[in-house]
Amino acid sequence: MSPDLTPTRCHDFEPEQAKSLHWMPLAVRYKLDESQLKLKLDQWQSLPLLARADLVRSLGDRFAGLAVKAGARPWAPEVVATHRPDPAQLVLLLGCSNV
């Protein structure tokens, strides 16, 4: 069973740019996160207004299909390993004791 991916409208507290669908409303951002998809703002803004409105109102699998059709891609968090701290040094820095 697929999630319903609510909400299906813009919230009252959102700025006018989101309500006019120039910016991506929280509803769409939420549903993209739930679907593990990423859609860039320029992709959003290149969609016709009716397609943007349809994404706000759509639910479940329909949303994911429409989002992919609009250019959304699977989202995967980037893991950046720059430096691995020494555990003993962390214990000292945090004021922990070796148990």
Biopython code that builds the backbone (N, CA, C, O; Angstrom):
import numpy as np
from Bio.PDB.StructureBuilder import StructureBuilder

atoms = [
    (1, "MET", "N", (0.847, -1.177, 0.000)),
    (1, "MET", "CA", (0.000, 0.000, 0.000)),
    (1, "MET", "C", (0.893, 1.241, 0.000)),
    (1, "MET", "O", (1.799, 1.349, 0.826)),
    (2, "SER", "N", (0.649, 2.160, -0.903)),
    (2, "SER", "CA", (1.475, 3.355, -0.991)),
    (2, "SER", "C", (0.955, 4.428, -0.039)),
    (2, "SER", "O", (-0.235, 4.464, 0.270)),
    (3, "PRO", "N", (1.854, 5.305, 0.426)),
    (3, "PRO", "CA", (1.409, 6.380, 1.317)),
    (3, "PRO", "C", (0.537, 7.375, 0.575)),
    (3, "PRO", "O", (0.615, 7.492, -0.648)),
    (4, "ASP", "N", (-0.299, 8.097, 1.322)),
    (4, "ASP", "CA", (-1.163, 9.074, 0.646)),
    (4, "ASP", "C", (-0.440, 10.382, 0.361)),
    (4, "ASP", "O", (-0.932, 11.191, -0.425)),
    (5, "LEU", "N", (0.705, 10.610, 0.972)),
    (5, "LEU", "CA", (1.548, 11.770, 0.695)),
    (5, "LEU", "C", (0.819, 13.098, 0.878)),
    (5, "LEU", "O", (0.950, 13.992, 0.042)),
    (6, "THR", "N", (0.057, 13.238, 1.957)),
    (6, "THR", "CA", (-0.584, 14.510, 2.256)),
    (6, "THR", "C", (0.492, 15.541, 2.557)),
    (6, "THR", "O", (1.605, 15.126, 2.881)),
    (7, "PRO", "N", (0.273, 16.780, 2.484)),
    (7, "PRO", "CA", (-0.927, 17.546, 2.214)),
    (7, "PRO", "C", (-1.178, 17.748, 0.724)),
    (7, "PRO", "O", (-0.319, 17.460, -0.110)),
    (8, "THR", "N", (-2.359, 18.243, 0.408)),
    (8, "THR", "CA", (-2.741, 18.421, -0.999)),
    (8, "THR", "C", (-3.033, 19.880, -1.337)),
    (8, "THR", "O", (-3.707, 20.156, -2.329)),
    (9, "ARG", "N", (-2.542, 20.807, -0.538)),
    (9, "ARG", "CA", (-2.761, 22.233, -0.815)),
    (9, "ARG", "C", (-1.634, 23.037, -0.166)),
    (9, "ARG", "O", (-0.841, 22.509, 0.613)),
    (10, "CYS", "N", (-1.584, 24.302, -0.501)),
    (10, "CYS", "CA", (-0.628, 25.214, 0.121)),
    (10, "CYS", "C", (-1.141, 25.595, 1.509)),
    (10, "CYS", "O", (-2.348, 25.684, 1.732)),
    (11, "HIS", "N", (-0.231, 25.813, 2.416)),
    (11, "HIS", "CA", (-0.600, 26.232, 3.770)),
    (11, "HIS", "C", (-0.795, 27.742, 3.819)),
    (11, "HIS", "O", (-0.198, 28.475, 3.030)),
    (12, "ASP", "N", (-1.623, 28.204, 4.736)),
    (12, "ASP", "CA", (-1.902, 29.629, 4.887)),
    (12, "ASP", "C", (-0.653, 30.437, 5.221)),
    (12, "ASP", "O", (-0.544, 31.597, 4.824)),
    (13, "PHE", "N", (0.295, 29.835, 5.951)),
    (13, "PHE", "CA", (1.479, 30.569, 6.386)),
    (13, "PHE", "C", (2.568, 30.684, 5.313)),
    (13, "PHE", "O", (3.563, 31.380, 5.515)),
    (14, "GLU", "N", (2.385, 30.005, 4.177)),
    (14, "GLU", "CA", (3.398, 30.058, 3.124)),
    (14, "GLU", "C", (3.373, 31.415, 2.414)),
    (14, "GLU", "O", (2.322, 32.049, 2.329)),
    (15, "PRO", "N", (4.522, 31.861, 1.907)),
    (15, "PRO", "CA", (4.559, 33.156, 1.212)),
    (15, "PRO", "C", (3.776, 33.107, -0.095)),
    (15, "PRO", "O", (3.489, 32.033, -0.624)),
    (16, "GLU", "N", (3.442, 34.267, -0.595)),
    (16, "GLU", "CA", (2.670, 34.369, -1.838)),
    (16, "GLU", "C", (3.360, 33.665, -3.007)),
    (16, "GLU", "O", (2.687, 33.111, -3.875)),
    (17, "GLN", "N", (4.695, 33.681, -3.037)),
    (17, "GLN", "CA", (5.417, 33.017, -4.129)),
    (17, "GLN", "C", (5.145, 31.513, -4.145)),
    (17, "GLN", "O", (5.124, 30.901, -5.213)),
    (18, "ALA", "N", (4.937, 30.917, -2.981)),
    (18, "ALA", "CA", (4.589, 29.498, -2.917)),
    (18, "ALA", "C", (3.120, 29.281, -3.265)),
    (18, "ALA", "O", (2.775, 28.329, -3.966)),
    (19, "LYS", "N", (2.259, 30.169, -2.773)),
    (19, "LYS", "CA", (0.828, 30.045, -3.068)),
    (19, "LYS", "C", (0.546, 30.233, -4.553)),
    (19, "LYS", "O", (-0.376, 29.623, -5.094)),
    (20, "SER", "N", (1.339, 31.077, -5.214)),
    (20, "SER", "CA", (1.160, 31.284, -6.659)),
    (20, "SER", "C", (1.886, 30.211, -7.470)),
    (20, "SER", "O", (1.839, 30.205, -8.700)),
    (21, "LEU", "N", (2.556, 29.305, -6.757)),
    (21, "LEU", "CA", (3.295, 28.174, -7.331)),
    (21, "LEU", "C", (4.548, 28.604, -8.098)),
    (21, "LEU", "O", (5.081, 27.831, -8.894)),
    (22, "HIS", "N", (5.017, 29.826, -7.865)),
    (22, "HIS", "CA", (6.305, 30.235, -8.434)),
    (22, "HIS", "C", (7.420, 29.496, -7.695)),
    (22, "HIS", "O", (8.355, 28.986, -8.312)),
    (23, "TRP", "N", (7.310, 29.446, -6.369)),
    (23, "TRP", "CA", (8.207, 28.631, -5.566)),
    (23, "TRP", "C", (7.511, 27.311, -5.279)),
    (23, "TRP", "O", (6.288, 27.215, -5.383)),
    (24, "MET", "N", (8.268, 26.313, -4.927)),
    (24, "MET", "CA", (7.712, 25.002, -4.624)),
    (24, "MET", "C", (7.065, 25.028, -3.235)),
    (24, "MET", "O", (7.749, 25.301, -2.248)),
    (25, "PRO", "N", (5.765, 24.749, -3.142)),
    (25, "PRO", "CA", (5.103, 24.735, -1.837)),
    (25, "PRO", "C", (5.612, 23.595, -0.957)),
    (25, "PRO", "O", (6.172, 22.610, -1.438)),
    (26, "LEU", "N", (5.400, 23.762, 0.329)),
    (26, "LEU", "CA", (5.811, 22.729, 1.277)),
    (26, "LEU", "C", (5.154, 21.386, 0.981)),
    (26, "LEU", "O", (5.762, 20.339, 1.201)),
    (27, "ALA", "N", (3.929, 21.407, 0.489)),
    (27, "ALA", "CA", (3.233, 20.155, 0.166)),
    (27, "ALA", "C", (4.036, 19.337, -0.833)),
    (27, "ALA", "O", (4.181, 18.125, -0.673)),
    (28, "VAL", "N", (4.556, 19.992, -1.857)),
    (28, "VAL", "CA", (5.334, 19.286, -2.883)),
    (28, "VAL", "C", (6.669, 18.842, -2.313)),
    (28, "VAL", "O", (7.112, 17.722, -2.564)),
    (29, "ARG", "N", (7.312, 19.714, -1.548)),
    (29, "ARG", "CA", (8.600, 19.346, -0.956)),
    (29, "ARG", "C", (8.440, 18.143, -0.036)),
    (29, "ARG", "O", (9.279, 17.242, -0.030)),
    (30, "TYR", "N", (7.366, 18.130, 0.739)),
    (30, "TYR", "CA", (7.085, 17.016, 1.639)),
    (30, "TYR", "C", (6.892, 15.716, 0.852)),
    (30, "TYR", "O", (7.465, 14.678, 1.186)),
    (31, "LYS", "N", (6.074, 15.799, -0.198)),
    (31, "LYS", "CA", (5.785, 14.599, -0.982)),
    (31, "LYS", "C", (7.021, 14.114, -1.738)),
    (31, "LYS", "O", (7.206, 12.909, -1.906)),
    (32, "LEU", "N", (7.868, 15.039, -2.196)),
    (32, "LEU", "CA", (9.122, 14.629, -2.834)),
    (32, "LEU", "C", (9.999, 13.876, -1.835)),
    (32, "LEU", "O", (10.572, 12.836, -2.161)),
    (33, "ASP", "N", (10.097, 14.408, -0.616)),
    (33, "ASP", "CA", (10.881, 13.726, 0.416)),
    (33, "ASP", "C", (10.312, 12.346, 0.709)),
    (33, "ASP", "O", (11.056, 11.368, 0.791)),
    (34, "GLU", "N", (8.992, 12.264, 0.866)),
    (34, "GLU", "CA", (8.355, 10.977, 1.149)),
    (34, "GLU", "C", (8.565, 9.965, 0.018)),
    (34, "GLU", "O", (8.646, 8.760, 0.256)),
    (35, "SER", "N", (8.652, 10.471, -1.204)),
    (35, "SER", "CA", (8.862, 9.600, -2.368)),
    (35, "SER", "C", (10.344, 9.379, -2.661)),
    (35, "SER", "O", (10.699, 8.659, -3.594)),
    (36, "GLN", "N", (11.205, 10.002, -1.857)),
    (36, "GLN", "CA", (12.654, 9.945, -2.040)),
    (36, "GLN", "C", (13.052, 10.423, -3.435)),
    (36, "GLN", "O", (13.866, 9.810, -4.125)),
    (37, "LEU", "N", (12.436, 11.552, -3.819)),
    (37, "LEU", "CA", (12.725, 12.172, -5.107)),
    (37, "LEU", "C", (13.229, 13.586, -4.894)),
    (37, "LEU", "O", (12.967, 14.209, -3.865)),
    (38, "LYS", "N", (13.950, 14.076, -5.874)),
    (38, "LYS", "CA", (14.477, 15.441, -5.827)),
    (38, "LYS", "C", (14.096, 16.147, -7.114)),
    (38, "LYS", "O", (14.309, 15.623, -8.208)),
    (39, "LEU", "N", (13.532, 17.341, -6.978)),
    (39, "LEU", "CA", (13.166, 18.177, -8.111)),
    (39, "LEU", "C", (13.732, 19.558, -7.842)),
    (39, "LEU", "O", (13.405, 20.183, -6.833)),
    (40, "LYS", "N", (14.573, 20.033, -8.735)),
    (40, "LYS", "CA", (15.206, 21.328, -8.543)),
    (40, "LYS", "C", (14.212, 22.451, -8.819)),
    (40, "LYS", "O", (13.243, 22.285, -9.559)),
    (41, "LEU", "N", (14.485, 23.600, -8.199)),
    (41, "LEU", "CA", (13.590, 24.744, -8.350)),
    (41, "LEU", "C", (13.457, 25.159, -9.805)),
    (41, "LEU", "O", (12.357, 25.485, -10.250)),
    (42, "ASP", "N", (14.546, 25.156, -10.554)),
    (42, "ASP", "CA", (14.442, 25.553, -11.965)),
    (42, "ASP", "C", (13.610, 24.567, -12.767)),
    (42, "ASP", "O", (12.948, 24.957, -13.728)),
    (43, "GLN", "N", (13.635, 23.279, -12.383)),
    (43, "GLN", "CA", (12.769, 22.294, -13.042)),
    (43, "GLN", "C", (11.311, 22.596, -12.707)),
    (43, "GLN", "O", (10.442, 22.559, -13.578)),
    (44, "TRP", "N", (11.055, 22.895, -11.437)),
    (44, "TRP", "CA", (9.705, 23.237, -10.985)),
    (44, "TRP", "C", (9.184, 24.439, -11.759)),
    (44, "TRP", "O", (8.058, 24.427, -12.257)),
    (45, "GLN", "N", (10.002, 25.468, -11.857)),
    (45, "GLN", "CA", (9.574, 26.701, -12.502)),
    (45, "GLN", "C", (9.434, 26.566, -14.011)),
    (45, "GLN", "O", (8.765, 27.384, -14.643)),
    (46, "SER", "N", (10.049, 25.555, -14.594)),
    (46, "SER", "CA", (9.897, 25.345, -16.040)),
    (46, "SER", "C", (8.622, 24.580, -16.386)),
    (46, "SER", "O", (8.247, 24.498, -17.556)),
    (47, "LEU", "N", (7.951, 24.014, -15.370)),
    (47, "LEU", "CA", (6.695, 23.296, -15.606)),
    (47, "LEU", "C", (5.560, 24.271, -15.858)),
    (47, "LEU", "O", (5.550, 25.364, -15.292)),
    (48, "PRO", "N", (4.604, 23.896, -16.700)),
    (48, "PRO", "CA", (3.408, 24.729, -16.855)),
    (48, "PRO", "C", (2.669, 24.831, -15.511)),
    (48, "PRO", "O", (2.722, 23.910, -14.696)),
    (49, "LEU", "N", (1.995, 25.937, -15.295)),
    (49, "LEU", "CA", (1.292, 26.177, -14.039)),
    (49, "LEU", "C", (0.313, 25.056, -13.696)),
    (49, "LEU", "O", (0.205, 24.670, -12.532)),
    (50, "LEU", "N", (-0.396, 24.531, -14.685)),
    (50, "LEU", "CA", (-1.347, 23.441, -14.428)),
    (50, "LEU", "C", (-0.643, 22.177, -13.948)),
    (50, "LEU", "O", (-1.181, 21.454, -13.110)),
    (51, "ALA", "N", (0.543, 21.903, -14.463)),
    (51, "ALA", "CA", (1.307, 20.729, -14.021)),
    (51, "ALA", "C", (1.764, 20.910, -12.576)),
    (51, "ALA", "O", (1.762, 19.954, -11.800)),
    (52, "ARG", "N", (2.157, 22.130, -12.213)),
    (52, "ARG", "CA", (2.548, 22.413, -10.825)),
    (52, "ARG", "C", (1.360, 22.208, -9.888)),
    (52, "ARG", "O", (1.489, 21.581, -8.836)),
    (53, "ALA", "N", (0.213, 22.738, -10.277)),
    (53, "ALA", "CA", (-0.991, 22.594, -9.450)),
    (53, "ALA", "C", (-1.381, 21.128, -9.300)),
    (53, "ALA", "O", (-1.819, 20.705, -8.230)),
    (54, "ASP", "N", (-1.225, 20.365, -10.357)),
    (54, "ASP", "CA", (-1.553, 18.937, -10.310)),
    (54, "ASP", "C", (-0.638, 18.203, -9.332)),
    (54, "ASP", "O", (-1.085, 17.299, -8.627)),
    (55, "LEU", "N", (0.636, 18.586, -9.285)),
    (55, "LEU", "CA", (1.559, 17.959, -8.344)),
    (55, "LEU", "C", (1.171, 18.280, -6.904)),
    (55, "LEU", "O", (1.276, 17.418, -6.032)),
    (56, "VAL", "N", (0.725, 19.503, -6.642)),
    (56, "VAL", "CA", (0.310, 19.868, -5.288)),
    (56, "VAL", "C", (-0.869, 19.006, -4.849)),
    (56, "VAL", "O", (-0.906, 18.542, -3.710)),
    (57, "ARG", "N", (-1.832, 18.787, -5.745)),
    (57, "ARG", "CA", (-3.069, 18.066, -5.399)),
    (57, "ARG", "C", (-2.959, 16.545, -5.487)),
    (57, "ARG", "O", (-3.824, 15.842, -4.964)),
    (58, "SER", "N", (-1.938, 16.029, -6.123)),
    (58, "SER", "CA", (-1.884, 14.580, -6.361)),
    (58, "SER", "C", (-1.476, 13.798, -5.116)),
    (58, "SER", "O", (-0.859, 14.338, -4.198)),
    (59, "LEU", "N", (-1.829, 12.530, -5.107)),
    (59, "LEU", "CA", (-1.568, 11.639, -3.978)),
    (59, "LEU", "C", (-0.839, 10.381, -4.419)),
    (59, "LEU", "O", (-0.871, 10.011, -5.592)),
    (60, "GLY", "N", (-0.182, 9.730, -3.469)),
    (60, "GLY", "CA", (0.396, 8.407, -3.647)),
    (60, "GLY", "C", (1.235, 8.201, -4.883)),
    (60, "GLY", "O", (2.056, 9.045, -5.243)),
    (61, "ASP", "N", (1.023, 7.063, -5.533)),
    (61, "ASP", "CA", (1.803, 6.694, -6.716)),
    (61, "ASP", "C", (1.626, 7.700, -7.845)),
    (61, "ASP", "O", (2.538, 7.906, -8.646)),
    (62, "ARG", "N", (0.479, 8.310, -7.909)),
    (62, "ARG", "CA", (0.231, 9.311, -8.961)),
    (62, "ARG", "C", (1.224, 10.471, -8.819)),
    (62, "ARG", "O", (1.751, 10.965, -9.817)),
    (63, "PHE", "N", (1.479, 10.906, -7.570)),
    (63, "PHE", "CA", (2.427, 12.002, -7.362)),
    (63, "PHE", "C", (3.814, 11.603, -7.851)),
    (63, "PHE", "O", (4.448, 12.349, -8.597)),
    (64, "ALA", "N", (4.284, 10.436, -7.438)),
    (64, "ALA", "CA", (5.633, 10.008, -7.818)),
    (64, "ALA", "C", (5.767, 9.919, -9.333)),
    (64, "ALA", "O", (6.787, 10.330, -9.886)),
    (65, "GLY", "N", (4.759, 9.393, -10.007)),
    (65, "GLY", "CA", (4.797, 9.295, -11.461)),
    (65, "GLY", "C", (4.842, 10.656, -12.127)),
    (65, "GLY", "O", (5.608, 10.869, -13.066)),
    (66, "LEU", "N", (4.019, 11.579, -11.642)),
    (66, "LEU", "CA", (4.008, 12.933, -12.194)),
    (66, "LEU", "C", (5.334, 13.645, -11.924)),
    (66, "LEU", "O", (5.844, 14.362, -12.785)),
    (67, "ALA", "N", (5.885, 13.448, -10.738)),
    (67, "ALA", "CA", (7.145, 14.098, -10.383)),
    (67, "ALA", "C", (8.286, 13.602, -11.261)),
    (67, "ALA", "O", (9.102, 14.396, -11.728)),
    (68, "VAL", "N", (8.345, 12.302, -11.485)),
    (68, "VAL", "CA", (9.390, 11.748, -12.353)),
    (68, "VAL", "C", (9.216, 12.266, -13.775)),
    (68, "VAL", "O", (10.192, 12.604, -14.445)),
    (69, "LYS", "N", (7.979, 12.324, -14.227)),
    (69, "LYS", "CA", (7.694, 12.859, -15.563)),
    (69, "LYS", "C", (8.131, 14.321, -15.673)),
    (69, "LYS", "O", (8.527, 14.774, -16.747)),
    (70, "ALA", "N", (8.059, 15.062, -14.552)),
    (70, "ALA", "CA", (8.454, 16.465, -14.518)),
    (70, "ALA", "C", (9.967, 16.641, -14.411)),
    (70, "ALA", "O", (10.469, 17.761, -14.502)),
    (71, "GLY", "N", (10.694, 15.542, -14.219)),
    (71, "GLY", "CA", (12.146, 15.625, -14.164)),
    (71, "GLY", "C", (12.755, 15.267, -12.825)),
    (71, "GLY", "O", (13.974, 15.336, -12.675)),
    (72, "ALA", "N", (11.939, 14.880, -11.837)),
    (72, "ALA", "CA", (12.477, 14.497, -10.532)),
    (72, "ALA", "C", (13.302, 13.218, -10.668)),
    (72, "ALA", "O", (12.996, 12.337, -11.472)),
    (73, "ARG", "N", (14.324, 13.148, -9.879)),
    (73, "ARG", "CA", (15.220, 11.991, -9.885)),
    (73, "ARG", "C", (15.297, 11.403, -8.482)),
    (73, "ARG", "O", (15.053, 12.110, -7.505)),
    (74, "PRO", "N", (15.635, 10.112, -8.367)),
    (74, "PRO", "CA", (15.782, 9.517, -7.034)),
    (74, "PRO", "C", (16.798, 10.288, -6.199)),
    (74, "PRO", "O", (17.847, 10.714, -6.683)),
    (75, "TRP", "N", (16.452, 10.448, -4.948)),
    (75, "TRP", "CA", (17.283, 11.191, -4.021)),
    (75, "TRP", "C", (18.078, 10.212, -3.180)),
    (75, "TRP", "O", (17.536, 9.228, -2.677)),
    (76, "ALA", "N", (19.352, 10.483, -3.032)),
    (76, "ALA", "CA", (20.207, 9.691, -2.156)),
    (76, "ALA", "C", (21.097, 10.656, -1.402)),
    (76, "ALA", "O", (21.777, 11.480, -2.013)),
    (77, "PRO", "N", (21.103, 10.564, -0.088)),
    (77, "PRO", "CA", (21.949, 11.479, 0.674)),
    (77, "PRO", "C", (23.416, 11.247, 0.345)),
    (77, "PRO", "O", (23.871, 10.111, 0.206)),
    (78, "GLU", "N", (24.132, 12.335, 0.224)),
    (78, "GLU", "CA", (25.557, 12.240, -0.052)),
    (78, "GLU", "C", (26.301, 12.096, 1.263)),
    (78, "GLU", "O", (26.079, 12.856, 2.205)),
    (79, "VAL", "N", (27.168, 11.132, 1.312)),
    (79, "VAL", "CA", (27.988, 10.930, 2.497)),
    (79, "VAL", "C", (29.369, 11.468, 2.178)),
    (79, "VAL", "O", (30.038, 11.012, 1.251)),
    (80, "VAL", "N", (29.772, 12.432, 2.955)),
    (80, "VAL", "CA", (31.074, 13.039, 2.738)),
    (80, "VAL", "C", (31.960, 12.710, 3.926)),
    (80, "VAL", "O", (31.744, 13.194, 5.037)),
    (81, "ALA", "N", (32.955, 11.882, 3.673)),
    (81, "ALA", "CA", (33.912, 11.523, 4.716)),
    (81, "ALA", "C", (35.163, 12.362, 4.536)),
    (81, "ALA", "O", (36.006, 12.070, 3.688)),
    (82, "THR", "N", (35.273, 13.401, 5.339)),
    (82, "THR", "CA", (36.431, 14.270, 5.206)),
    (82, "THR", "C", (37.509, 13.911, 6.207)),
    (82, "THR", "O", (38.691, 13.877, 5.865)),
    (83, "HIS", "N", (37.111, 13.644, 7.439)),
    (83, "HIS", "CA", (38.091, 13.342, 8.465)),
    (83, "HIS", "C", (37.414, 12.493, 9.530)),
    (83, "HIS", "O", (36.332, 12.821, 10.016)),
    (84, "ARG", "N", (38.058, 11.423, 9.872)),
    (84, "ARG", "CA", (37.546, 10.565, 10.935)),
    (84, "ARG", "C", (38.272, 10.888, 12.228)),
    (84, "ARG", "O", (39.481, 10.682, 12.327)),
    (85, "PRO", "N", (37.547, 11.393, 13.226)),
    (85, "PRO", "CA", (38.222, 11.726, 14.486)),
    (85, "PRO", "C", (38.672, 10.476, 15.234)),
    (85, "PRO", "O", (38.081, 9.404, 15.106)),
    (86, "ASP", "N", (39.710, 10.639, 16.001)),
    (86, "ASP", "CA", (40.231, 9.560, 16.845)),
    (86, "ASP", "C", (39.282, 9.390, 18.025)),
    (86, "ASP", "O", (39.032, 10.365, 18.734)),
    (87, "PRO", "N", (38.740, 8.188, 18.271)),
    (87, "PRO", "CA", (37.787, 7.982, 19.372)),
    (87, "PRO", "C", (38.345, 8.404, 20.727)),
    (87, "PRO", "O", (37.616, 8.975, 21.538)),
    (88, "ALA", "N", (39.598, 8.138, 20.983)),
    (88, "ALA", "CA", (40.194, 8.515, 22.268)),
    (88, "ALA", "C", (40.212, 10.035, 22.420)),
    (88, "ALA", "O", (39.998, 10.555, 23.515)),
    (89, "GLN", "N", (40.463, 10.731, 21.337)),
    (89, "GLN", "CA", (40.483, 12.181, 21.360)),
    (89, "GLN", "C", (39.071, 12.733, 21.619)),
    (89, "GLN", "O", (38.904, 13.714, 22.343)),
    (90, "LEU", "N", (38.073, 12.096, 21.025)),
    (90, "LEU", "CA", (36.686, 12.500, 21.268)),
    (90, "LEU", "C", (36.301, 12.318, 22.734)),
    (90, "LEU", "O", (35.616, 13.164, 23.307)),
    (91, "VAL", "N", (36.732, 11.238, 23.328)),
    (91, "VAL", "CA", (36.430, 10.967, 24.731)),
    (91, "VAL", "C", (36.977, 12.102, 25.581)),
    (91, "VAL", "O", (36.305, 12.585, 26.493)),
    (92, "LEU", "N", (38.205, 12.526, 25.277)),
    (92, "LEU", "CA", (38.811, 13.624, 26.032)),
    (92, "LEU", "C", (38.089, 14.945, 25.781)),
    (92, "LEU", "O", (37.807, 15.683, 26.725)),
    (93, "LEU", "N", (37.790, 15.246, 24.534)),
    (93, "LEU", "CA", (37.132, 16.500, 24.194)),
    (93, "LEU", "C", (35.739, 16.621, 24.802)),
    (93, "LEU", "O", (35.319, 17.705, 25.208)),
    (94, "LEU", "N", (35.030, 15.499, 24.861)),
    (94, "LEU", "CA", (33.668, 15.517, 25.386)),
    (94, "LEU", "C", (33.619, 15.366, 26.901)),
    (94, "LEU", "O", (32.551, 15.462, 27.506)),
    (95, "GLY", "N", (34.764, 15.133, 27.503)),
    (95, "GLY", "CA", (34.811, 14.987, 28.954)),
    (95, "GLY", "C", (34.229, 13.676, 29.440)),
    (95, "GLY", "O", (33.768, 13.578, 30.577)),
    (96, "CYS", "N", (34.248, 12.680, 28.591)),
    (96, "CYS", "CA", (33.741, 11.364, 28.958)),
    (96, "CYS", "C", (34.854, 10.562, 29.623)),
    (96, "CYS", "O", (36.040, 10.858, 29.476)),
    (97, "SER", "N", (34.439, 9.557, 30.346)),
    (97, "SER", "CA", (35.455, 8.682, 30.936)),
    (97, "SER", "C", (35.396, 7.335, 30.250)),
    (97, "SER", "O", (34.340, 6.921, 29.772)),
    (98, "ASN", "N", (36.503, 6.663, 30.202)),
    (98, "ASN", "CA", (36.522, 5.298, 29.646)),
    (98, "ASN", "C", (35.890, 4.380, 30.647)),
    (98, "ASN", "O", (36.365, 4.266, 31.777)),
    (99, "VAL", "N", (34.843, 3.731, 30.260)),
    (99, "VAL", "CA", (34.120, 2.850, 31.180)),
    (99, "VAL", "C", (34.628, 1.447, 31.036)),
    (99, "VAL", "O", (34.150, 0.545, 31.724)),
]
sb = StructureBuilder()
sb.init_structure("model")
sb.init_model(0)
sb.init_chain("A")
sb.init_seg("    ")
for serial, (resi, resn, name, xyz) in enumerate(atoms, 1):
    if name == "N":
        sb.init_residue(resn, " ", resi, " ")
    sb.init_atom(name, np.array(xyz, "f"), 0.0, 1.0, " ", f" {name:<3s}", serial, name[0])
structure = sb.get_structure()
